[in-house]
């Protein structure tokens, strides 16, 4: 399927599940539907929505879709780097190789990572030094679902989800081969990157192939490695180099009845952890996916879709001499069946929705190769879930309700088995009180089972220099969320504002104590003791954005602000909380030229957890872009220049465990060319 140009901003709204309501006919004449070179913008389809509605139709869902030029301008060496400028999204920033998105102050297992709507099945949610096993350089689009909308995909998505769409299994037949190839070079790290993808068809057989190659050296920093310590001034951050390889291919049979296809991919990733110990992570993953969709399989059903995937993941945490200290493995099989029914009347409501089941079977471990204490024992986990979401309207008010039931079992070797029954539900409403303006509200209830490492950890974690101690008696997390929104969705000037509060019972967090242990757990070593504990907590905040002419020719602009605060009810902040941010951007489009300038100011972050000692200074991030497209026969050749951190500021992210010793890269110029055919 051809990926269409993205709307640069989507509705920041509320609910449990994306909805697919028909567009307002009055919107067809809106100036915002004009594209740069064609008559109208074609909607970006949000694939993480079972009803597959367009981005602009996400009327009850806080969603953002990055695609087209916007995605290419923002793509980095990690998903965290790519998405950290989005509204309500920050990054863990554990060096250049590992940076995971943090959504509304929620991180780790509370933010689910998907690839083409299926779990990435890596171990990035366990620790910030673990990279997400999905490559943004070959993505067609990246979807962000914040808040309770993401709960349809699992209890681990309390904070939200990120879905990387590369469409390795084609869903449409291309009349001729299409694709793109991109090459770029970055000055800050001598980075070289070559990526590309191609789609074609032979009869009714759709074909796809993609690949990425990236190598970077240690990146340059503005000055001091250690915050406020001139004695540590260096030109480059030691052990921040990366090397990435990925390749994927897929094929599907496509006919009037639907499609059925299969894909396979391999990822290899070697990156440094910029701590004083100088460890590295060698990550590898093989992935196999099956996807089929049948139109109108039975009377009363619009479609039936079945997906299954097997992932074989492994990474070794290497000491400075290359010796493996801990080996993480995760083998996972996931299946998902979604049935979308046709609209039917029930009293005053006309219901339209999706119901289905989902299963997951994993074997996970984090073992010592030298016979020492295992960080996490071999653990077999299973989950079975059923879900339902329905949409309707009563007069002008649009309604949504959803529910999910899930059972999760953890069966470790040498420890106590646990089983968790999890229930989640949400109800939401949106009222368009006048043309182009609406207000919305949603209430949701969600439960999350403790992750395997939170229950059963009992050994050293070399990359973070912690000795992790789990608690097999941990209870399930219970989250209660309320969100309110208001927005204007038509005209050259558009805006949106959102407020949220999330109260969590039995919130699980890693409490780092003052104790120092050796690799066997005895006193007197270099590993900081980290104990997984529970307490009542809450996260609250708000987001606002105003845009002008966001997709049209000529001048365009954007203003935004976001804030999020997480606290323990008994006092004290949650760890790694994002800083308050405000920002502005201006751009200009004319024919084949495109240019932009953006500024983001982050306030100093002094809201620290009990074991955090250093406030994060404020910073100003200034980026710019310039591109020109040549039209050569059947190929569009785009030459581009990206400038990042133009002010060469010493930037420390409050959401990074390495904020005191590892600043973000300094001034960086990225030169590149992209060919689309």
C-alpha positions as CSV (number, residue, x, y, z in Angstrom):
1,X,0.0,0.0,0.0
2,X,1.3,3.4,-0.9
3,X,1.9,5.5,2.2
4,X,0.1,8.7,2.0
5,X,1.2,12.1,3.3
6,X,0.6,12.7,6.9
7,X,-1.4,15.5,8.5
8,X,1.2,17.2,10.6
9,X,-1.0,17.1,13.7
10,X,-3.8,14.8,14.7
11,X,-6.6,15.1,17.3
12,X,-5.4,15.1,20.9
13,X,-8.6,13.6,22.3
14,X,-9.7,11.0,24.7
15,X,-10.9,7.4,24.9
16,X,-10.2,3.8,25.2
17,X,-10.3,2.8,21.5
18,X,-9.9,4.5,18.2
19,X,-13.2,5.1,16.4
20,X,-14.1,5.3,12.8
21,X,-16.9,7.9,12.2
22,X,-17.6,9.3,8.9
23,X,-16.0,12.6,8.1
24,X,-18.1,15.8,8.3
25,X,-19.1,16.8,4.7
26,X,-18.5,20.4,5.6
27,X,-14.8,19.5,6.2
28,X,-14.3,18.7,2.5
29,X,-14.1,22.3,1.6
30,X,-11.7,23.2,4.3
31,X,-8.5,24.8,3.2
32,X,-6.5,22.3,5.3
33,X,-7.5,19.5,2.8
34,X,-5.1,21.0,0.1
35,X,-1.8,19.3,-0.5
36,X,1.4,20.8,-1.9
37,X,1.2,19.2,-5.3
38,X,-2.2,17.6,-5.6
39,X,-5.8,18.6,-5.0
40,X,-6.5,17.0,-1.6
41,X,-4.8,15.4,1.2
42,X,-5.4,11.6,1.4
43,X,-6.0,10.4,4.9
44,X,-3.3,8.5,6.7
45,X,-4.8,5.2,8.0
46,X,-4.1,4.4,11.6
47,X,-3.3,0.7,11.4
48,X,-3.3,0.2,15.2
49,X,-7.0,0.8,15.0
50,X,-9.0,-2.4,14.3
51,X,-11.6,-0.3,12.4
52,X,-8.7,1.3,10.4
53,X,-10.0,4.8,10.4
54,X,-8.1,7.8,9.2
55,X,-5.9,9.9,11.5
56,X,-8.4,12.7,11.3
57,X,-11.2,10.3,12.4
58,X,-9.5,9.5,15.8
59,X,-12.1,11.6,17.5
60,X,-11.9,9.9,20.8
61,X,-8.3,8.9,20.7
62,X,-5.1,10.9,21.5
63,X,-3.2,9.9,18.4
64,X,-0.3,11.1,16.3
65,X,1.0,9.7,13.1
66,X,4.4,10.5,11.7
67,X,4.8,9.8,8.0
68,X,6.2,11.3,4.8
69,X,8.5,14.3,5.0
70,X,7.8,14.8,8.7
71,X,9.0,11.3,9.6
72,X,12.1,11.6,7.4
73,X,13.0,14.9,9.1
74,X,12.7,13.4,12.6
75,X,14.0,9.9,12.2
76,X,17.0,9.1,14.3
77,X,19.1,6.1,15.4
78,X,16.4,5.1,18.0
79,X,12.7,5.4,18.4
80,X,13.1,7.6,21.5
81,X,15.2,10.1,19.5
82,X,12.7,10.0,16.6
83,X,9.6,10.7,18.8
84,X,11.0,12.9,21.7
85,X,9.7,16.1,20.2
86,X,6.1,15.0,20.0
87,X,3.4,16.3,22.3
88,X,3.5,14.5,25.6
89,X,6.4,12.2,24.5
90,X,10.0,12.2,25.9
91,X,12.8,9.7,25.7
92,X,14.9,7.6,28.1
93,X,18.1,8.5,26.2
94,X,20.4,5.7,27.4
95,X,23.1,6.7,24.8
96,X,22.7,6.8,21.0
97,X,21.8,3.1,20.7
98,X,19.1,2.8,23.3
99,X,16.4,5.5,23.7
100,X,12.8,4.4,24.4
101,X,9.7,6.6,24.2
102,X,8.2,7.8,27.5
103,X,4.5,8.8,27.2
104,X,3.0,11.2,29.7
105,X,5.6,10.3,32.3
106,X,4.9,6.6,31.9
107,X,7.8,4.3,30.8
108,X,9.0,0.7,30.6
109,X,6.4,-2.0,30.7
110,X,3.6,0.6,30.8
111,X,4.3,1.7,27.2
112,X,3.8,-1.1,24.6
113,X,5.9,-1.3,21.5
114,X,4.3,-2.7,18.4
115,X,5.5,-3.5,14.8
116,X,2.7,-3.7,12.3
117,X,0.2,-4.1,15.2
118,X,2.1,-6.9,16.9
119,X,4.3,-6.8,20.0
120,X,8.0,-6.3,19.2
121,X,8.7,-8.9,21.9
122,X,12.0,-7.5,22.8
123,X,13.1,-6.6,26.4
124,X,13.3,-2.9,26.0
125,X,10.5,-2.4,28.6
126,X,12.7,-4.0,31.3
127,X,15.5,-1.5,31.4
128,X,16.4,1.7,29.7
129,X,19.7,0.3,28.3
130,X,17.8,-2.1,26.1
131,X,17.0,-0.9,22.6
132,X,13.7,-1.3,20.9
133,X,14.0,-4.1,18.3
134,X,12.3,-2.2,15.5
135,X,13.9,0.1,12.9
136,X,12.5,3.5,12.2
137,X,14.6,4.1,9.2
138,X,12.5,1.7,7.1
139,X,9.1,2.7,8.7
140,X,6.4,3.9,6.4
141,X,4.7,5.6,9.4
142,X,5.0,5.6,13.2
143,X,1.8,5.8,15.2
144,X,1.5,7.1,18.8
145,X,-1.5,6.3,20.9
146,X,-1.5,8.0,24.3
147,X,-3.7,7.3,27.3
148,X,-6.3,4.6,27.7
149,X,-6.8,4.2,23.9
150,X,-3.9,1.7,23.8
151,X,-5.4,-0.7,26.3
152,X,-6.9,-2.8,23.5
153,X,-3.4,-4.2,22.9
154,X,-2.7,-5.4,26.4
155,X,-2.6,-4.6,30.0
156,X,1.0,-3.4,29.6
157,X,-0.2,-0.4,27.6
158,X,-1.5,1.8,30.5
159,X,0.8,4.6,29.4
160,X,0.2,4.2,25.7
161,X,1.7,2.5,22.7
162,X,4.0,3.1,19.7
163,X,3.3,1.2,16.5
164,X,6.0,1.1,13.8
165,X,4.5,0.4,10.4
166,X,6.8,-1.0,7.7
167,X,4.1,-3.0,5.8
168,X,6.3,-6.0,5.2
169,X,3.1,-8.0,4.4
170,X,1.6,-6.1,1.4
171,X,-2.2,-5.5,1.5
172,X,-2.6,-3.9,-2.0
173,X,-1.2,-4.8,-5.4
174,X,1.1,-2.2,-7.0
175,X,0.7,-1.6,-10.7
176,X,4.5,-1.2,-11.0
177,X,7.5,-1.5,-8.6
178,X,7.6,1.4,-6.2
179,X,10.0,2.3,-3.4
180,X,12.6,4.6,-2.0
181,X,16.3,4.6,-1.1
182,X,17.9,7.1,1.2
183,X,21.5,7.9,2.1
184,X,22.5,10.3,4.9
185,X,25.7,11.5,6.7
186,X,25.8,13.1,10.1
187,X,28.7,15.3,11.2
188,X,28.4,14.9,15.0
189,X,29.2,11.2,15.0
190,X,30.6,10.6,11.5
191,X,27.4,8.6,10.9
192,X,26.7,6.8,7.7
193,X,23.2,5.5,7.0
194,X,21.7,3.7,4.0
195,X,18.1,2.5,4.0
196,X,15.5,1.5,1.5
197,X,12.4,-0.4,0.6
198,X,10.6,-1.6,-2.5
199,X,7.1,-3.0,-3.3
200,X,5.9,-4.8,-6.4
201,X,3.6,-7.5,-7.6
202,X,3.6,-10.6,-9.8
203,X,0.0,-11.3,-10.7
204,X,-1.9,-11.4,-7.5
205,X,1.2,-11.9,-5.4
206,X,2.4,-8.7,-3.6
207,X,6.1,-8.5,-2.7
208,X,8.1,-6.4,-0.3
209,X,11.7,-6.0,0.7
210,X,13.5,-3.5,3.0
211,X,16.8,-3.0,4.6
212,X,18.9,-0.6,6.7
213,X,22.6,-0.2,7.4
214,X,23.9,2.3,9.9
215,X,27.3,3.0,11.6
216,X,28.2,5.8,13.9
217,X,31.3,6.7,15.9
218,X,31.3,8.2,19.4
219,X,29.4,11.4,19.1
220,X,30.6,14.9,19.9
221,X,29.4,16.7,23.0
222,X,29.5,20.5,23.8
223,X,32.0,20.2,26.7
224,X,31.8,18.5,30.0
225,X,31.0,14.8,30.2
226,X,30.0,15.0,33.8
227,X,27.5,17.8,34.7
228,X,29.2,20.9,36.1
229,X,32.7,19.2,36.2
230,X,35.2,21.0,33.9
231,X,37.8,18.4,34.6
232,X,35.7,15.9,32.5
233,X,35.7,18.1,29.3
234,X,36.1,15.9,26.2
235,X,35.3,16.3,22.5
236,X,33.4,13.0,22.2
237,X,31.3,10.9,24.5
238,X,33.2,7.6,25.0
239,X,31.5,4.4,24.1
240,X,28.5,6.0,22.3
241,X,29.2,4.4,18.9
242,X,26.5,2.2,17.2
243,X,26.3,-0.4,14.4
244,X,22.9,-1.5,13.0
245,X,21.8,-4.0,10.3
246,X,18.3,-5.0,9.4
247,X,16.6,-6.8,6.5
248,X,13.1,-7.8,6.0
249,X,11.0,-9.4,3.2
250,X,7.4,-10.4,2.8
251,X,4.8,-11.6,0.3
252,X,1.0,-11.9,0.3
253,X,-1.7,-13.3,-2.0
254,X,-4.2,-10.5,-2.6
255,X,-7.7,-11.0,-4.1
256,X,-11.2,-9.6,-3.9
257,X,-11.9,-11.7,-0.8
258,X,-8.9,-10.1,1.1
259,X,-5.3,-11.2,1.5
260,X,-3.0,-13.7,3.3
261,X,0.7,-13.1,3.7
262,X,4.0,-14.0,5.5
263,X,7.1,-12.0,6.3
264,X,10.5,-12.6,7.8
265,X,13.1,-10.2,9.2
266,X,16.5,-10.1,10.9
267,X,17.9,-7.3,13.1
268,X,21.5,-7.0,14.4
269,X,22.4,-4.1,16.6
270,X,25.7,-3.5,18.5
271,X,25.9,-0.3,20.6
272,X,27.8,1.2,23.5
273,X,26.5,2.1,26.9
274,X,28.2,5.5,27.8
275,X,28.9,4.7,31.4
276,X,32.4,4.8,33.0
277,X,32.5,1.0,32.8
278,X,32.3,1.1,29.0
279,X,30.0,-1.9,28.4
280,X,28.2,-2.7,25.1
281,X,25.1,-4.6,24.1
282,X,25.1,-7.1,21.2
283,X,21.4,-7.4,20.1
284,X,19.9,-9.9,17.6
285,X,16.4,-10.7,16.6
286,X,14.7,-13.0,14.1
287,X,11.0,-12.4,13.5
288,X,8.3,-14.2,11.5
289,X,4.8,-12.9,10.9
290,X,1.6,-14.1,9.3
291,X,-1.4,-11.8,8.5
292,X,-4.7,-12.5,6.8
293,X,-7.9,-10.5,6.3
294,X,-11.2,-11.7,4.9
295,X,-13.9,-9.3,3.8
296,X,-17.4,-10.2,4.9
297,X,-16.6,-13.8,6.1
298,X,-20.1,-14.2,7.5
299,X,-23.4,-12.4,7.4
300,X,-23.2,-9.5,9.8
301,X,-19.4,-9.2,9.8
302,X,-17.5,-6.6,7.8
303,X,-14.2,-8.4,8.2
304,X,-12.2,-11.1,10.0
305,X,-8.5,-10.6,10.6
306,X,-6.0,-13.1,12.0
307,X,-2.4,-12.4,12.8
308,X,0.3,-14.5,14.3
309,X,4.0,-13.9,15.0
310,X,7.1,-15.7,16.3
311,X,10.1,-13.8,17.7
312,X,13.5,-15.1,18.7
313,X,15.3,-12.4,20.6
314,X,18.7,-12.4,22.2
315,X,21.1,-9.8,23.5
316,X,24.4,-10.1,25.4
317,X,25.7,-7.3,27.7
318,X,29.4,-7.2,27.1
319,X,32.0,-6.0,29.5
320,X,34.8,-3.7,28.2
321,X,36.9,-6.6,27.1
322,X,34.0,-8.2,25.2
323,X,33.2,-10.9,27.8
324,X,29.4,-11.5,28.1
325,X,28.2,-10.5,31.6
326,X,24.5,-11.3,31.2
327,X,22.6,-12.9,28.3
328,X,19.0,-12.0,27.8
329,X,16.7,-14.2,25.7
330,X,13.0,-13.9,24.8
331,X,11.2,-16.3,22.6
332,X,7.6,-15.3,22.0
333,X,4.6,-16.5,20.0
334,X,1.6,-14.2,19.7
335,X,-1.7,-14.6,18.0
336,X,-4.6,-12.2,17.5
337,X,-8.1,-12.5,16.0
338,X,-10.2,-9.4,15.3
339,X,-13.8,-9.6,14.1
340,X,-15.4,-6.3,13.0
341,X,-19.2,-6.4,12.8
342,X,-21.5,-4.3,10.7
343,X,-23.5,-1.5,12.3
344,X,-26.8,-2.5,13.9
345,X,-29.4,-0.7,15.9
346,X,-29.9,-1.2,19.6
347,X,-32.6,1.1,20.9
348,X,-31.6,4.6,20.2
349,X,-28.0,3.6,19.4
350,X,-26.5,2.4,16.1
351,X,-23.5,0.2,17.2
352,X,-20.4,-0.5,15.2
353,X,-17.4,-2.2,16.7
354,X,-14.7,-4.9,17.0
355,X,-14.4,-7.9,19.2
356,X,-11.7,-10.5,19.4
357,X,-9.2,-12.6,21.3
358,X,-5.4,-12.5,21.8
359,X,-2.8,-15.0,23.1
360,X,0.8,-14.7,24.0
361,X,3.3,-17.4,25.0
362,X,6.9,-16.4,26.0
363,X,10.0,-17.9,27.5
364,X,12.3,-15.2,29.0
365,X,15.5,-15.3,30.9
366,X,18.5,-13.1,31.9
367,X,21.3,-15.6,32.8
368,X,24.9,-15.3,33.8
369,X,27.2,-17.2,31.4
370,X,29.8,-17.8,34.1
371,X,27.7,-19.5,36.7
372,X,27.1,-16.5,38.9
373,X,23.7,-15.3,40.1
374,X,21.2,-15.0,37.3
375,X,19.6,-11.6,36.9
376,X,16.2,-13.2,36.0
377,X,15.6,-17.0,36.0
378,X,14.1,-18.8,33.0
379,X,10.4,-17.9,33.2
380,X,7.5,-19.2,31.0
381,X,4.6,-16.7,30.7
382,X,1.3,-17.1,29.0
383,X,-1.6,-14.7,28.5
384,X,-5.1,-15.1,27.0
385,X,-7.3,-12.1,26.5
386,X,-10.7,-11.2,25.0
387,X,-11.7,-7.6,24.1
388,X,-14.6,-5.7,22.8
389,X,-15.1,-2.0,21.7
390,X,-18.2,-0.4,20.4
391,X,-19.0,3.1,19.0
392,X,-22.3,4.9,18.6
393,X,-23.9,8.3,18.7
394,X,-26.9,9.9,20.4
395,X,-27.8,13.0,18.6
396,X,-24.6,15.1,18.2
397,X,-22.8,13.3,21.0
398,X,-20.4,10.5,19.9
399,X,-20.0,7.6,22.4
400,X,-17.4,4.9,22.9
401,X,-17.1,2.0,25.3
402,X,-14.6,-0.8,25.5
403,X,-13.6,-3.7,27.7
404,X,-10.8,-6.2,28.0
405,X,-10.3,-9.3,30.2
406,X,-6.9,-11.0,30.4
407,X,-5.3,-13.7,32.4
408,X,-1.5,-13.7,32.8
409,X,0.6,-16.5,34.3
410,X,4.3,-16.4,35.2
411,X,6.0,-19.8,35.8
412,X,9.7,-19.3,36.8
413,X,12.2,-22.1,37.3
414,X,13.0,-22.3,41.0
415,X,10.5,-19.7,42.2
416,X,6.8,-19.3,43.0
417,X,4.3,-19.3,40.1
418,X,1.9,-16.3,39.9
419,X,-1.4,-15.9,38.0
420,X,-3.2,-12.5,37.5
421,X,-6.8,-11.9,36.3
422,X,-6.9,-8.4,34.7
423,X,-9.9,-6.3,33.8
424,X,-9.9,-3.1,31.9
425,X,-12.8,-0.8,30.7
426,X,-13.4,2.7,29.4
427,X,-16.3,4.9,28.5
428,X,-16.0,8.2,26.6
429,X,-18.0,10.9,24.9
430,X,-17.3,13.7,22.4
431,X,-19.7,16.6,21.9
432,X,-19.3,18.9,18.9
433,X,-21.0,21.9,20.4
434,X,-20.6,24.0,17.3
435,X,-19.1,23.3,13.8
436,X,-15.4,22.7,14.1
437,X,-15.3,22.8,17.9
438,X,-15.7,19.9,20.4
439,X,-15.2,18.9,24.0
440,X,-14.6,15.4,25.2
441,X,-14.2,13.3,28.3
442,X,-13.4,9.7,29.2
443,X,-13.1,7.5,32.2
444,X,-11.0,4.4,32.2
445,X,-10.0,1.6,34.6
446,X,-7.0,-0.7,33.8
447,X,-5.0,-3.4,35.5
448,X,-1.4,-4.5,34.8
449,X,0.4,-7.6,35.9
450,X,3.9,-7.2,37.3
451,X,6.6,-7.9,34.7
452,X,8.8,-10.9,35.0
453,X,11.8,-8.9,36.1
454,X,9.8,-7.0,38.7
455,X,8.8,-10.4,40.2
456,X,11.8,-12.5,40.0
457,X,15.0,-10.5,39.5
458,X,17.8,-11.6,41.8
459,X,21.2,-10.7,40.2
460,X,23.5,-8.1,38.7
461,X,22.6,-5.9,35.7
462,X,26.0,-4.9,34.3
463,X,24.9,-2.1,31.9
464,X,23.0,-0.2,34.6
465,X,25.4,-1.2,37.4
466,X,22.5,-2.3,39.6
467,X,21.8,-5.5,41.6
468,X,18.1,-6.0,40.9
469,X,15.9,-7.7,43.5
470,X,12.3,-8.6,42.6
471,X,9.4,-9.4,44.8
472,X,7.3,-12.5,43.9
473,X,4.5,-11.1,46.2
474,X,3.9,-8.0,44.1
475,X,0.2,-7.3,43.4
476,X,-1.2,-6.1,40.1
477,X,-1.2,-2.4,39.3
478,X,-4.7,-0.7,39.2
479,X,-5.0,2.5,37.2
480,X,-7.9,4.9,37.2
481,X,-7.8,7.6,34.6
482,X,-9.8,10.7,33.7
483,X,-9.1,12.9,30.7
484,X,-10.8,16.1,29.4
485,X,-10.2,17.8,26.1
486,X,-11.2,20.7,23.9
487,X,-10.3,21.3,20.3
488,X,-10.8,23.2,17.0
489,X,-10.3,21.0,14.0
490,X,-11.2,23.2,10.9
491,X,-9.7,26.3,9.3
492,X,-6.2,27.5,8.9
493,X,-5.8,28.0,12.6
494,X,-6.4,24.9,14.7
495,X,-5.8,24.0,18.3
496,X,-6.2,21.4,20.9
497,X,-5.9,21.1,24.7
498,X,-5.9,18.1,26.9
499,X,-5.8,17.5,30.7
500,X,-5.3,14.1,32.3
501,X,-4.9,12.5,35.7
502,X,-4.0,8.9,36.4
503,X,-4.3,7.4,39.9
504,X,-2.4,4.1,40.3
505,X,-2.7,1.7,43.2
506,X,0.2,-0.7,43.7
507,X,2.5,1.3,41.4
508,X,5.7,-0.7,40.8
509,X,9.0,1.1,40.7
510,X,12.7,0.3,41.3
511,X,13.9,1.8,44.5
512,X,17.7,2.4,44.4
513,X,19.1,2.2,47.9
514,X,22.5,3.3,49.3
515,X,23.7,-0.2,49.5
516,X,26.6,-1.3,47.2
517,X,26.8,-5.1,46.4
518,X,29.2,-7.3,44.5
519,X,28.0,-9.6,41.7
520,X,27.1,-12.3,44.2
521,X,24.9,-9.9,46.2
522,X,27.4,-9.4,49.1
523,X,28.1,-6.0,50.5
524,X,31.1,-4.0,49.3
525,X,30.8,-4.2,45.5
526,X,30.1,-1.6,42.8
527,X,26.5,-2.6,42.0
528,X,23.8,-0.3,43.5
529,X,21.0,-2.3,45.1
530,X,17.6,-1.8,43.3
531,X,14.5,-3.2,45.0
532,X,11.2,-3.4,43.2
533,X,8.5,-1.9,45.5
534,X,4.9,-0.8,45.3
535,X,3.1,2.3,46.5
536,X,0.1,4.5,45.6
537,X,1.0,7.1,43.0
538,X,-0.6,9.5,40.6
539,X,0.5,11.1,37.3
540,X,-1.2,14.3,36.0
541,X,-0.6,16.9,33.4
542,X,-1.7,18.7,30.3
543,X,-0.9,19.4,26.7
544,X,-1.8,22.1,24.3
545,X,-1.0,22.9,20.6
546,X,-1.9,25.6,18.1
547,X,-1.1,25.3,14.4
548,X,-1.4,27.5,11.4
549,X,-1.7,26.3,7.8
550,X,-0.1,23.0,8.9
551,X,-0.3,21.3,5.5
552,X,-0.7,24.1,2.9
553,X,1.6,26.0,0.7
554,X,3.4,29.2,2.0
555,X,4.0,29.9,5.6
556,X,3.0,27.5,8.5
557,X,3.5,27.6,12.2
558,X,3.1,25.7,15.5
559,X,3.1,26.5,19.2
560,X,3.0,23.8,21.9
561,X,3.4,23.1,25.6
562,X,3.2,20.0,27.7
563,X,3.7,19.1,31.3
564,X,3.5,15.9,33.3
565,X,4.1,15.2,37.0
566,X,4.3,11.9,38.7
567,X,4.3,11.6,42.5
568,X,3.9,9.0,45.2
569,X,0.8,9.7,47.3
570,X,2.9,9.5,50.5
571,X,5.2,12.1,49.3
572,X,8.1,12.4,46.8
573,X,8.3,12.3,43.0
574,X,8.4,9.3,40.8
575,X,11.8,8.7,39.2
576,X,12.8,10.0,35.7
577,X,10.0,12.5,35.3
578,X,9.9,14.7,32.2
579,X,10.6,18.4,32.3
580,X,7.9,21.0,31.4
581,X,8.3,22.1,27.8
582,X,7.2,24.9,25.5
583,X,8.1,25.3,21.8
584,X,7.5,27.0,18.5
585,X,8.1,26.2,14.9
586,X,7.8,28.1,11.6
587,X,8.1,26.7,8.1
588,X,7.7,27.6,4.5
589,X,6.7,25.5,1.4
590,X,6.9,26.6,-2.1
591,X,6.8,24.2,-5.1
592,X,9.7,21.8,-4.6
593,X,11.3,23.8,-1.8
594,X,10.6,23.2,1.9
595,X,12.3,24.8,5.0
596,X,11.6,24.9,8.7
597,X,13.0,26.2,12.0
598,X,11.9,24.9,15.5
599,X,12.7,25.9,19.1
600,X,12.0,23.9,22.2
601,X,12.6,25.1,25.7
602,X,12.6,22.7,28.6
603,X,12.5,24.0,32.1
604,X,14.9,22.8,34.8
605,X,13.6,19.6,36.5
606,X,14.0,19.7,40.2
607,X,11.2,17.2,41.1
608,X,13.4,14.3,42.1
609,X,12.8,10.8,43.4
610,X,14.4,10.0,46.8
611,X,17.4,8.3,45.2
612,X,17.9,11.0,42.5
613,X,20.5,13.6,43.6
614,X,21.0,16.0,40.7
615,X,18.4,18.5,39.2
616,X,18.4,18.7,35.4
617,X,19.3,22.2,34.0
618,X,17.0,24.0,31.6
619,X,17.9,24.0,27.9
620,X,17.0,25.4,24.5
621,X,16.9,23.1,21.5
622,X,17.0,24.7,18.1
623,X,16.6,22.6,14.9
624,X,16.2,23.4,11.2
625,X,15.6,21.7,7.9
626,X,15.9,22.6,4.2
627,X,15.1,20.4,1.2
628,X,14.7,20.5,-2.5
629,X,13.1,17.9,-4.8
630,X,14.1,17.2,-8.4
631,X,11.7,15.4,-10.7
632,X,13.7,13.1,-13.0
633,X,11.5,10.9,-15.3
634,X,9.9,8.4,-12.9
635,X,12.0,9.3,-9.9
636,X,11.8,12.1,-7.4
637,X,15.2,13.0,-6.0
638,X,15.1,15.0,-2.7
639,X,18.3,16.7,-1.4
640,X,18.0,17.6,2.3
641,X,20.0,19.3,5.1
642,X,19.0,18.9,8.7
643,X,20.5,20.9,11.5
644,X,20.1,19.7,15.1
645,X,21.0,21.4,18.3
646,X,22.2,24.5,16.4
647,X,23.0,26.3,19.6
648,X,25.3,23.5,20.7
649,X,23.7,23.3,24.1
650,X,24.7,20.9,26.8
651,X,21.4,19.0,27.0
652,X,20.6,16.6,29.8
653,X,17.3,14.8,29.8
654,X,15.6,14.4,33.2
655,X,14.1,11.1,31.9
656,X,17.6,9.6,31.4
657,X,19.4,7.5,34.0
658,X,22.7,8.8,32.5
659,X,21.8,12.5,32.7
660,X,24.7,13.3,35.0
661,X,27.4,11.7,32.8
662,X,26.1,11.5,29.3
663,X,24.8,14.7,27.6
664,X,23.0,14.5,24.3
665,X,25.0,15.2,21.0
666,X,26.2,18.7,20.3
667,X,25.6,20.6,17.1
668,X,24.9,18.2,14.2
669,X,24.4,18.6,10.5
670,X,22.8,15.8,8.5
671,X,23.3,15.8,4.7
672,X,21.3,13.3,2.6
673,X,19.5,12.4,-0.6
674,X,16.4,10.4,-1.0
675,X,15.1,8.8,-4.2
676,X,11.5,7.8,-4.6
677,X,10.3,5.8,-7.6
